[in-house]
Amino acid sequence: MSVIAIEFESTSIKCVCVKTSGRKWRIVHHAIIPLGEVARYPEGKTGSAALSRLLLEALPPNFSGSPVIVGLSGRATMLRFVAAPSVSESRLESMMAFEAESSAVGSKGGLSFDYLRLGIPGVNATDMVALSVAQNANIAAIEENLHRAGAKKVQFSPSAIGLYNAFIQSQSTGTDENVLIADIGANNVSLVLVSHGKMAFARTVSGGGARITSAIADALGIGEKDAEEIKLHRSRAFSDADMATLGEDEKRLARAISSGISIIGGAIDNTIMYCRTQPWLNGVGISKLFITGGAAKMVGIENVLSARLKMPVERLNVLGGSSNLDAEIPQEFLSSVIGVALGGLGRGEILELKSSATREAERYRRHDMYLWVAGPAIGAMILVFIGGFLLYGYSYDAYAKDFQDRTSREKVVRDNFDSFRGTLDLISINREYLLAKTSSSAYFLELLLAIKATLDSDTNKDRFKTLFFMDMTVGEAERPKKNDGRTTLFGPRTTVPEAEVIKYPKSITLTGLCRASLGSSALELARQFCLELDKNKDLIEEFNVVKESENKVDDPSPAWRNMIEVKFRIELKMKK
């Protein structure tokens, strides 16, 4: 059994397909598709069509048979915690419907809601219930886009429940502590309080990873795009003791990062204080914070948050209970959407947001009167079918023979077409392979000339005089292309080419040495060289500098005294 879960963030679409096998579960598909310019499109046909195209990229191929659950968060849904008396399920549903309509007076198009008994006692002999409410207009717009992309069955549930499921799955045993889970997204922080293994409170506040980006941009005087690039590839949170060993430029960047994290920590701290004011929580004490989201990938962020909040901070490992062996799954970005999928598979809680009219229709279909109406109708349909079969039975043999003849003729035509297409595909593969082989040398030479020009320029001779390159390797990129799975009346199409060759190598590795007074200064010089290398050339998509070894310089001359020689590796991902 498999379930697809989707979340619409302010900057991207997140999608996972989770499949169960026995007691284990694994992720068979995951995607994070940036919204880009689509995020700024106005509501209308153009924006809807663009969003549908992005959904096709995010959804797995041949997914139409799997149910799709959409996780709603932020303004798309409202999650309240209501103290309700101990009543029957039907009576509780009526009460929650009234509470949902009372909490969103004036909403156009009606409301959808669902609720969950938390198993936590409230005040005055009441039980706490989590009530989720969303507007039908928002749900209908998302559902229309998913139907356009090919989805058949679509459900909606709050993402906070998914974050709770993700935490429960990450624990090998039950917990008797009060812990807080924080999903630090781009613009918001989603928080869920778990008390003795049960969800007790949830809230979404502003102040996500974009605060760190803004702090870097303000501190360095650069644009938001460049600051985001630095945050993704060079950012690291330092403690006060570690910051004393940094240079001035690195200190300025570290202070900016610490300032952005402190803003996030302040939002979390305010939520903790707000939790303690809730009557049913009775001044609850929180013993630990688990973090996830894009900002959780930043090195050292847990130490800074721990010092700010004065409590232990750990990263959430939602894949701990799965059978996934793929280390490339970015679970920090996908924790809540994975939890939504697990809820749909029965491995956690799920709230299915429906309107009151839909719930009433489902109850009517389950009512006995429906059987009294449906029984005679089904009987009449059976009689009509039998009469039609007897009426046209005499022509069945002639029709079957004619159909077999036409099928045979069409099969011959199809076989000839597949043979011709297979020949063309083989020629195309050989042509692409030759292009890849011949273009690698030209690409290698193009980058080599760029390196030489950078090192030989008058402005860089002194700047990179301690930088030496030893080796350069080019990666030949090939990737398998699976059968597209399309079938015809005569069986699956088997002439789809098995491999597609990319014309240019996507990765190049440089190995070199650099001398400096500090190892960090040597690596920073290598990073500056990469930035200078791609200046006005538009060759490199991204780069990564990795230190391989560090030794003292074995040279008695005064110029190299007390210097360190660092061996490094530069991994370049090319744009072509």
VEXDREN-2710 file (C-alpha; in Angstrom, 1 decimal):
% VEXDREN-2710
k/r/px/py/pz
1/MET/0.0/0.0/0.0
2/SER/1.3/3.4/-0.9
3/VAL/0.2/7.0/-0.2
4/ILE/1.3/10.3/-1.7
5/ALA/1.5/13.4/0.5
6/ILE/2.0/17.0/-0.7
7/GLU/2.6/20.3/1.0
8/PHE/2.5/23.7/-0.5
9/GLU/5.2/26.0/1.1
10/SER/5.7/29.7/0.4
11/THR/8.8/28.9/-1.7
12/SER/8.3/25.3/-2.9
13/ILE/6.2/22.2/-3.4
14/LYS/7.1/19.1/-1.3
15/CYS/6.0/15.6/-2.3
16/VAL/6.7/12.1/-1.0
17/CYS/5.3/8.7/-1.8
18/VAL/5.5/6.3/1.1
19/LYS/5.0/2.6/0.8
20/THR/4.5/0.0/3.6
21/SER/6.0/-3.5/3.6
22/GLY/5.2/-5.5/6.8
23/ARG/6.2/-3.4/9.8
24/LYS/8.6/-1.3/7.8
25/TRP/7.9/1.7/5.6
26/ARG/10.1/3.4/3.0
27/ILE/10.0/6.4/0.7
28/VAL/9.8/5.4/-2.9
29/HIS/9.6/8.9/-4.3
30/HIS/10.5/12.4/-3.0
31/ALA/10.7/15.8/-4.7
32/ILE/11.1/19.4/-3.7
33/ILE/10.2/21.7/-6.6
34/PRO/10.9/25.5/-6.1
35/LEU/8.0/27.8/-7.0
36/GLY/10.3/30.4/-8.4
37/GLU/8.3/33.0/-10.4
38/VAL/5.0/31.0/-10.0
39/ALA/4.9/32.2/-6.3
40/ARG/4.3/35.8/-7.6
41/TYR/1.7/34.9/-10.2
42/PRO/-1.8/36.4/-9.5
43/GLU/-4.7/34.1/-8.9
44/GLY/-6.3/33.0/-12.1
45/LYS/-6.0/30.6/-15.0
46/THR/-2.3/31.5/-15.7
47/GLY/-1.2/30.9/-12.2
48/SER/-3.3/27.7/-11.9
49/ALA/-1.8/26.3/-15.1
50/ALA/1.7/27.1/-14.0
51/LEU/1.1/25.4/-10.7
52/SER/-0.3/22.3/-12.4
53/ARG/2.9/22.0/-14.4
54/LEU/5.0/22.1/-11.2
55/LEU/2.7/19.5/-9.7
56/LEU/3.5/17.2/-12.6
57/GLU/7.2/17.5/-11.8
58/ALA/6.6/16.9/-8.1
59/LEU/4.3/13.9/-8.4
60/PRO/5.7/10.4/-9.1
61/PRO/5.0/8.8/-12.5
62/ASN/2.0/6.5/-12.8
63/PHE/0.6/7.7/-9.5
64/SER/-3.1/8.0/-10.4
65/GLY/-4.1/4.9/-8.4
66/SER/-2.6/6.1/-5.1
67/PRO/-4.5/8.5/-2.8
68/VAL/-3.1/12.0/-2.4
69/ILE/-3.1/13.7/1.0
70/VAL/-2.4/17.5/1.1
71/GLY/-0.9/18.9/4.3
72/LEU/-2.2/22.3/5.1
73/SER/-0.4/24.8/7.3
74/GLY/-0.1/28.5/8.0
75/ARG/-3.1/30.6/6.7
76/ALA/-4.5/27.6/4.8
77/THR/-5.9/26.1/8.0
78/MET/-6.7/27.0/11.6
79/LEU/-6.0/24.6/14.4
80/ARG/-7.8/25.2/17.7
81/PHE/-7.8/23.3/21.0
82/VAL/-11.3/23.0/22.5
83/ALA/-12.3/21.8/25.9
84/ALA/-15.4/19.5/25.3
85/PRO/-17.5/17.5/27.6
86/SER/-17.5/13.7/27.6
87/VAL/-20.3/13.1/25.0
88/SER/-21.0/10.6/22.2
89/GLU/-19.2/10.8/18.9
90/SER/-22.3/12.1/17.0
91/ARG/-22.9/14.8/19.6
92/LEU/-19.2/15.8/19.6
93/GLU/-19.3/16.1/15.8
94/SER/-22.2/18.5/16.0
95/MET/-20.4/20.5/18.7
96/MET/-17.2/20.7/16.6
97/ALA/-19.2/21.8/13.5
98/PHE/-20.7/24.6/15.5
99/GLU/-17.3/25.6/16.9
100/ALA/-15.8/25.6/13.3
101/GLU/-18.5/27.9/11.9
102/SER/-18.3/30.2/15.0
103/SER/-14.5/30.5/14.6
104/ALA/-14.7/31.7/10.9
105/VAL/-17.8/33.8/10.6
106/GLY/-18.2/35.4/7.1
107/SER/-16.1/32.9/5.2
108/LYS/-17.2/32.6/1.6
109/GLY/-17.9/29.1/0.1
110/GLY/-18.3/27.3/3.4
111/LEU/-15.9/25.5/5.7
112/SER/-14.3/22.0/6.0
113/PHE/-13.3/20.7/9.4
114/ASP/-12.3/17.6/11.4
115/TYR/-11.3/16.9/15.0
116/LEU/-9.2/14.6/17.1
117/ARG/-9.7/13.6/20.7
118/LEU/-6.3/14.2/22.3
119/GLY/-6.8/12.0/25.4
120/ILE/-5.7/14.9/27.6
121/PRO/-8.0/16.1/30.4
122/GLY/-9.1/19.7/30.4
123/VAL/-10.4/21.8/33.2
124/ASN/-13.8/21.1/34.9
125/ALA/-14.0/17.5/33.8
126/THR/-13.6/18.2/30.1
127/ASP/-11.5/16.5/27.4
128/MET/-9.3/18.4/25.0
129/VAL/-10.0/18.1/21.3
130/ALA/-7.9/19.4/18.4
131/LEU/-10.2/21.1/15.9
132/SER/-8.9/21.9/12.4
133/VAL/-10.8/24.3/10.1
134/ALA/-10.1/25.3/6.4
135/GLN/-12.1/27.2/3.8
136/ASN/-13.8/25.2/1.1
137/ALA/-12.6/27.8/-1.5
138/ASN/-8.9/27.1/-0.8
139/ILE/-9.5/23.4/-0.7
140/ALA/-11.4/23.5/-4.0
141/ALA/-8.6/25.5/-5.8
142/ILE/-5.9/23.0/-4.7
143/GLU/-8.1/20.0/-5.5
144/GLU/-8.7/21.4/-9.0
145/ASN/-5.0/21.7/-9.7
146/LEU/-4.4/18.1/-8.5
147/HIS/-7.2/16.7/-10.6
148/ARG/-5.7/18.6/-13.6
149/ALA/-2.4/16.9/-12.8
150/GLY/-4.1/13.5/-12.8
151/ALA/-4.9/12.8/-9.2
152/LYS/-8.2/10.9/-8.6
153/LYS/-8.7/10.8/-4.8
154/VAL/-7.5/13.9/-2.8
155/GLN/-7.7/14.4/1.0
156/PHE/-6.7/17.3/3.2
157/SER/-5.1/17.3/6.7
158/PRO/-3.2/19.8/8.8
159/SER/0.6/19.6/8.6
160/ALA/0.9/19.9/12.4
161/ILE/-0.5/16.3/12.7
162/GLY/2.1/15.2/10.2
163/LEU/4.9/16.8/12.3
164/TYR/3.5/14.9/15.4
165/ASN/3.5/11.6/13.4
166/ALA/7.1/12.3/12.3
167/PHE/8.2/12.7/15.9
168/ILE/6.4/9.5/17.1
169/GLN/8.0/7.5/14.2
170/SER/11.4/8.9/15.2
171/GLN/11.2/7.4/18.7
172/SER/12.2/3.7/19.1
173/THR/10.3/3.6/22.5
174/GLY/7.6/5.8/24.1
175/THR/8.5/9.0/25.8
176/ASP/7.3/10.3/29.2
177/GLU/8.7/13.7/28.7
178/ASN/7.2/17.0/27.5
179/VAL/9.1/17.9/24.3
180/LEU/8.6/20.6/21.6
181/ILE/9.1/19.9/17.9
182/ALA/10.0/22.9/15.7
183/ASP/9.8/22.8/11.9
184/ILE/11.9/25.8/10.8
185/GLY/10.7/26.6/7.3
186/ALA/11.6/29.5/5.0
187/ASN/9.1/32.1/6.5
188/ASN/7.4/30.3/9.3
189/VAL/8.2/28.0/12.3
190/SER/5.6/25.3/13.0
191/LEU/5.6/24.1/16.6
192/VAL/4.0/21.0/18.2
193/LEU/4.1/20.2/21.9
194/VAL/4.0/16.5/22.8
195/SER/3.2/15.7/26.4
196/HIS/3.8/12.1/27.4
197/GLY/3.5/10.8/23.8
198/LYS/0.3/12.8/23.0
199/MET/-0.1/16.0/21.0
200/ALA/-1.0/18.7/23.5
201/PHE/-0.6/22.0/21.5
202/ALA/0.4/23.3/18.1
203/ARG/1.1/26.7/16.7
204/THR/2.6/28.4/13.6
205/VAL/4.7/31.6/14.1
206/SER/6.6/33.8/11.7
207/GLY/10.4/34.0/11.7
208/GLY/11.8/31.1/9.6
209/GLY/15.1/30.7/7.8
210/ALA/14.5/33.8/5.8
211/ARG/15.4/35.8/8.9
212/ILE/19.0/34.3/8.7
213/THR/19.2/35.3/5.0
214/SER/18.1/38.9/5.8
215/ALA/20.7/39.1/8.6
216/ILE/23.5/37.9/6.3
217/ALA/22.4/40.4/3.6
218/ASP/22.3/43.3/6.0
219/ALA/25.7/42.4/7.6
220/LEU/27.6/41.9/4.4
221/GLY/25.8/44.5/2.3
222/ILE/24.8/42.1/-0.4
223/GLY/21.5/41.1/-2.1
224/GLU/19.1/38.5/-0.8
225/LYS/20.0/36.0/-3.6
226/ASP/23.7/36.1/-2.7
227/ALA/22.9/35.9/1.0
228/GLU/20.8/32.8/0.4
229/GLU/23.6/31.3/-1.6
230/ILE/26.0/31.9/1.3
231/LYS/23.5/30.5/3.8
232/LEU/23.1/27.3/1.8
233/HIS/26.8/26.6/1.1
234/ARG/29.0/28.5/3.6
235/SER/26.9/29.2/6.7
236/ARG/27.8/27.7/10.1
237/ALA/26.7/28.7/13.6
238/PHE/29.6/29.3/16.0
239/SER/29.7/29.5/19.7
240/ASP/31.2/32.5/21.5
241/ALA/34.4/30.5/22.2
242/ASP/34.8/29.4/18.6
243/MET/34.0/32.9/17.3
244/ALA/37.2/34.3/19.0
245/THR/39.4/32.2/16.6
246/LEU/37.8/33.7/13.4
247/GLY/39.0/36.5/11.1
248/GLU/37.1/39.7/10.9
249/ASP/35.1/38.8/7.8
250/GLU/34.2/35.4/9.2
251/LYS/33.2/37.0/12.5
252/ARG/30.8/39.4/10.7
253/LEU/29.2/36.5/8.9
254/ALA/29.0/34.4/12.1
255/ARG/27.4/37.3/14.1
256/ALA/24.8/37.8/11.3
257/ILE/24.0/34.0/11.4
258/SER/23.8/34.1/15.2
259/SER/21.5/37.1/15.1
260/GLY/19.1/35.4/12.7
261/ILE/19.1/32.2/14.8
262/SER/18.4/34.3/17.9
263/ILE/15.2/35.7/16.2
264/ILE/14.1/32.1/15.6
265/GLY/14.9/31.2/19.2
266/GLY/12.9/34.2/20.4
267/ALA/9.8/33.0/18.5
268/ILE/10.2/29.6/20.0
269/ASP/10.7/31.0/23.5
270/ASN/7.5/33.1/23.2
271/THR/5.5/30.1/22.1
272/ILE/6.8/28.1/25.2
273/MET/5.7/31.0/27.5
274/TYR/2.3/31.0/25.7
275/CYS/1.9/27.3/26.2
276/ARG/2.4/27.6/29.9
277/THR/-0.6/30.0/30.1
278/GLN/-3.0/27.5/28.7
279/PRO/-5.3/26.1/31.4
280/TRP/-5.1/22.5/30.4
281/LEU/-1.3/22.6/30.2
282/ASN/-1.0/24.1/33.7
283/GLY/2.5/25.6/33.4
284/VAL/4.0/22.6/31.6
285/GLY/7.8/22.3/31.7
286/ILE/9.5/21.4/28.5
287/SER/12.6/19.2/28.8
288/LYS/13.9/19.0/25.2
289/LEU/13.5/20.7/21.7
290/PHE/13.7/18.7/18.5
291/ILE/14.3/20.7/15.3
292/THR/13.7/20.0/11.6
293/GLY/13.2/22.1/8.5
294/GLY/15.8/23.6/6.1
295/ALA/17.5/25.6/8.8
296/ALA/18.2/22.5/10.8
297/LYS/20.8/21.5/8.3
298/MET/23.0/24.4/9.4
299/VAL/26.1/23.2/11.3
300/GLY/26.0/24.3/15.0
301/ILE/22.4/25.7/15.1
302/GLU/21.4/23.3/17.8
303/ASN/24.2/24.6/20.1
304/VAL/23.1/28.3/19.6
305/LEU/19.4/27.4/20.2
306/SER/20.3/25.4/23.2
307/ALA/22.2/28.3/24.7
308/ARG/19.3/30.7/23.9
309/LEU/16.5/28.5/25.2
310/LYS/18.5/26.8/28.1
311/MET/17.4/23.3/27.2
312/PRO/18.8/20.4/25.1
313/VAL/18.3/20.6/21.4
314/GLU/18.4/17.7/19.0
315/ARG/17.7/17.1/15.3
316/LEU/14.6/15.1/14.4
317/ASN/15.4/11.8/12.7
318/VAL/12.1/10.8/11.1
319/LEU/13.8/8.1/9.0
320/GLY/14.9/6.2/12.1
321/GLY/11.9/3.8/11.9
322/SER/12.0/3.3/8.2
323/SER/13.8/0.8/5.9
324/ASN/15.3/3.6/3.7
325/LEU/18.9/3.1/2.8
326/ASP/19.1/6.2/0.6
327/ALA/21.2/8.8/2.5
328/GLU/20.3/11.5/-0.1
329/ILE/16.7/11.9/1.2
330/PRO/16.6/15.4/2.7
331/GLN/14.5/14.5/5.7
332/GLU/14.9/17.9/7.3
333/PHE/12.8/19.5/4.5
334/LEU/10.3/16.6/4.4
335/SER/9.6/15.7/8.0
336/SER/6.0/17.0/8.2
337/VAL/5.0/15.8/4.7
338/ILE/6.4/12.3/5.6
339/GLY/4.3/12.4/8.7
340/VAL/1.2/13.3/6.7
341/ALA/1.8/10.3/4.5
342/LEU/2.3/8.0/7.5
343/GLY/-1.0/9.1/8.9
344/GLY/-2.7/8.2/5.7
345/LEU/-1.1/4.7/5.9
346/GLY/-2.5/4.2/9.4
347/ARG/0.9/4.7/11.2
348/GLY/-0.2/7.9/12.9
349/GLU/-3.0/10.3/13.4
350/ILE/-4.9/11.9/10.4
351/LEU/-7.6/14.6/10.2
352/GLU/-9.6/14.5/7.0
353/LEU/-11.0/18.0/6.4
354/LYS/-14.6/17.7/5.0
355/SER/-17.6/20.0/4.8
356/SER/-20.7/19.4/6.8
357/ALA/-22.6/18.6/3.5
358/THR/-20.1/15.9/2.6
359/ARG/-20.3/14.3/6.0
360/GLU/-24.1/14.3/5.8
361/ALA/-24.0/12.7/2.4
362/GLU/-21.6/10.0/3.7
363/ARG/-24.0/9.3/6.6
364/TYR/-26.9/9.0/4.2
365/ARG/-25.1/6.5/2.0
366/ARG/-24.4/4.4/5.1
367/HIS/-28.1/4.5/6.2
368/ASP/-30.4/1.5/5.7
369/MET/-32.8/3.5/3.5
370/TYR/-30.1/3.7/0.9
371/LEU/-30.1/-0.1/0.6
372/TRP/-33.9/-0.1/0.1
373/VAL/-33.5/2.4/-2.8
374/ALA/-30.4/0.9/-4.2
375/GLY/-31.6/-2.7/-4.1
376/PRO/-34.5/-2.3/-6.6
377/ALA/-32.4/-0.1/-8.8
378/ILE/-29.6/-2.7/-9.0
379/GLY/-32.1/-5.4/-9.7
380/ALA/-33.6/-3.4/-12.6
381/MET/-30.2/-2.8/-14.0
382/ILE/-29.5/-6.5/-13.9
383/LEU/-32.7/-7.3/-15.8
384/VAL/-31.9/-4.7/-18.4
385/PHE/-28.4/-6.1/-18.8
386/ILE/-29.7/-9.7/-19.3
387/GLY/-32.3/-8.5/-21.8
388/GLY/-29.7/-6.6/-23.8
389/PHE/-27.3/-9.6/-23.7
390/LEU/-30.1/-11.9/-25.1
391/LEU/-31.1/-9.4/-27.7
392/TYR/-27.6/-8.9/-29.2
393/GLY/-26.2/-12.3/-28.4
394/TYR/-26.8/-13.7/-31.9
395/SER/-24.3/-11.1/-33.4
396/TYR/-21.5/-11.8/-30.9
397/ASP/-19.7/-14.4/-33.0
398/ALA/-19.5/-12.2/-36.1
399/TYR/-18.4/-9.2/-34.1
400/ALA/-15.7/-11.3/-32.3
401/LYS/-14.3/-12.6/-35.6
402/ASP/-14.2/-9.2/-37.2
403/PHE/-12.5/-7.8/-34.1
404/GLN/-9.9/-10.5/-34.2
405/ASP/-9.1/-9.8/-37.9
406/ARG/-8.8/-6.1/-37.2
407/THR/-6.6/-6.7/-34.2
408/SER/-4.2/-8.9/-36.2
409/ARG/-3.9/-6.3/-38.9
410/GLU/-3.2/-3.6/-36.4
411/LYS/-0.6/-5.8/-34.7
412/VAL/1.3/-6.2/-37.9
413/VAL/1.3/-2.4/-38.5
414/ARG/2.3/-1.8/-34.9
415/ASP/5.2/-4.3/-35.1
416/ASN/6.5/-2.6/-38.2
417/PHE/6.3/0.8/-36.6
418/ASP/8.1/-0.3/-33.4
419/SER/10.9/-1.9/-35.5
420/PHE/11.3/1.4/-37.4
421/ARG/11.2/3.5/-34.2
422/GLY/13.7/1.2/-32.5
423/THR/16.2/1.7/-35.3
424/LEU/15.8/5.5/-35.1
425/ASP/16.3/5.4/-31.3
426/LEU/19.5/3.4/-31.7
427/ILE/20.8/5.9/-34.2
428/SER/19.9/8.8/-31.8
429/ILE/21.7/7.1/-28.9
430/ASN/24.9/6.5/-30.9
431/ARG/24.8/10.1/-32.0
432/GLU/24.4/11.4/-28.5
433/TYR/27.1/9.2/-27.2
434/LEU/29.6/10.5/-29.8
435/LEU/28.6/14.1/-29.0
436/ALA/29.3/13.4/-25.3
437/LYS/32.7/11.8/-26.0
438/THR/33.8/14.6/-28.4
439/SER/32.5/17.5/-26.2
440/SER/34.2/16.4/-23.0
441/SER/37.7/17.4/-24.3
442/ALA/36.4/20.8/-25.4
443/TYR/34.7/21.4/-22.1
444/PHE/37.9/20.3/-20.2
445/LEU/40.0/22.7/-22.2
446/GLU/37.5/25.6/-21.7
447/LEU/37.7/25.2/-18.0
448/LEU/41.5/24.8/-18.1
449/LEU/41.8/28.1/-20.0
450/ALA/39.5/29.8/-17.4
451/ILE/41.8/28.6/-14.6
452/LYS/44.9/29.8/-16.3
453/ALA/43.4/33.2/-17.1
454/THR/42.3/33.6/-13.5
455/LEU/45.7/32.7/-12.1
456/ASP/47.7/34.8/-14.7
457/SER/45.6/38.0/-14.3
458/ASP/47.5/41.0/-12.9
459/THR/44.9/41.4/-10.1
460/ASN/45.2/37.8/-9.0
461/LYS/48.9/37.0/-9.2
462/ASP/49.7/38.1/-5.6
463/ARG/46.2/37.1/-4.3
464/PHE/46.6/33.5/-5.3
465/LYS/50.4/33.1/-5.2
466/THR/50.2/30.4/-2.5
467/LEU/47.6/28.4/-4.4
468/PHE/48.8/25.4/-6.5
469/PHE/46.8/22.8/-8.5
470/MET/47.9/19.2/-8.8
471/ASP/45.2/17.3/-10.6
472/MET/41.9/17.8/-12.5
473/THR/39.4/15.0/-13.3
474/VAL/36.3/15.1/-15.4
475/GLY/33.2/13.0/-14.6
476/GLU/31.3/11.4/-17.5
477/ALA/27.6/11.7/-16.6
478/GLU/25.3/8.9/-17.7
479/ARG/22.0/8.0/-16.2
480/PRO/19.5/5.2/-16.8
481/LYS/16.2/5.9/-18.2
482/LYS/13.5/3.5/-17.2
483/ASN/10.8/2.1/-19.4
484/ASP/8.0/4.7/-19.4
485/GLY/5.5/1.9/-18.5
486/ARG/3.1/2.8/-21.3
487/THR/1.1/-0.2/-22.6
488/THR/-1.0/-0.8/-25.6
489/LEU/-3.5/-3.4/-26.7
490/PHE/-0.6/-5.6/-27.8
491/GLY/1.5/-5.3/-24.7
492/PRO/4.1/-2.9/-23.3
493/ARG/6.2/-0.8/-25.6
494/THR/9.7/-2.2/-25.4
495/THR/11.6/0.1/-27.8
496/VAL/12.2/3.0/-25.4
497/PRO/16.0/3.6/-25.2
498/GLU/17.6/2.3/-22.0
499/ALA/20.0/5.1/-21.5
500/GLU/20.3/8.8/-22.2
501/VAL/23.8/10.4/-22.4
502/ILE/24.3/14.0/-21.3
503/LYS/26.4/15.9/-23.8
504/TYR/28.7/17.6/-21.2
505/PRO/30.2/16.3/-18.0
506/LYS/28.3/17.6/-15.0
507/SER/31.1/17.4/-12.5
508/ILE/34.8/18.3/-12.5
509/THR/37.1/17.9/-9.5
510/LEU/40.3/20.0/-8.9
511/THR/42.9/18.9/-6.4
512/GLY/45.5/21.4/-5.0
513/LEU/47.6/22.8/-2.2
514/CYS/47.4/26.2/-0.4
515/ARG/49.7/27.7/2.1
516/ALA/48.5/30.0/4.8
517/SER/48.8/30.9/8.5
518/LEU/45.5/29.2/9.3
519/GLY/43.7/26.2/7.7
520/SER/40.4/28.1/7.5
521/SER/42.2/31.0/5.6
522/ALA/43.6/28.4/3.1
523/LEU/40.1/27.0/2.4
524/GLU/38.6/30.5/2.2
525/LEU/41.3/31.4/-0.4
526/ALA/40.2/28.3/-2.4
527/ARG/36.5/29.5/-2.2
528/GLN/37.5/33.0/-3.4
529/PHE/39.3/31.4/-6.3
530/CYS/36.1/29.5/-7.3
531/LEU/34.1/32.7/-7.2
532/GLU/36.8/34.5/-9.3
533/LEU/37.0/31.6/-11.7
534/ASP/33.3/31.8/-12.7
535/LYS/33.2/35.6/-12.7
536/ASN/31.6/36.7/-16.0
537/LYS/32.0/33.2/-17.5
538/ASP/28.7/31.5/-16.4
539/LEU/30.3/28.0/-16.3
540/ILE/29.7/26.8/-12.7
541/GLU/26.4/26.0/-11.2
542/GLU/27.7/25.4/-7.7
543/PHE/31.0/24.4/-5.9
544/ASN/32.2/22.8/-2.8
545/VAL/35.6/23.0/-1.2
546/VAL/36.7/20.0/1.0
547/LYS/39.8/19.8/3.1
548/GLU/41.7/16.5/2.6
549/SER/44.8/17.1/4.8
550/GLU/46.7/19.7/6.7
551/ASN/50.5/19.8/7.4
552/LYS/53.1/22.2/8.5
553/VAL/55.3/23.7/5.6
554/ASP/58.6/21.8/5.4
555/ASP/60.6/24.9/4.2
556/PRO/63.2/26.7/6.4
557/SER/63.0/30.0/4.5
558/PRO/61.6/32.9/6.5
559/ALA/58.7/33.5/4.1
560/TRP/57.2/30.1/4.9
561/ARG/58.0/29.9/8.6
562/ASN/55.0/29.0/10.8
563/MET/52.9/28.4/7.7
564/ILE/50.4/25.5/7.2
565/GLU/50.0/23.6/3.9
566/VAL/46.4/22.5/3.3
567/LYS/45.6/19.9/0.6
568/PHE/42.0/20.5/-0.7
569/ARG/39.6/19.2/-3.2
570/ILE/37.2/21.5/-5.2
571/GLU/34.1/19.8/-6.5
572/LEU/32.5/21.8/-9.4
573/LYS/29.0/21.2/-10.7
574/MET/28.8/22.7/-14.2
575/LYS/25.9/24.5/-15.8
576/LYS/26.1/23.1/-19.4
END
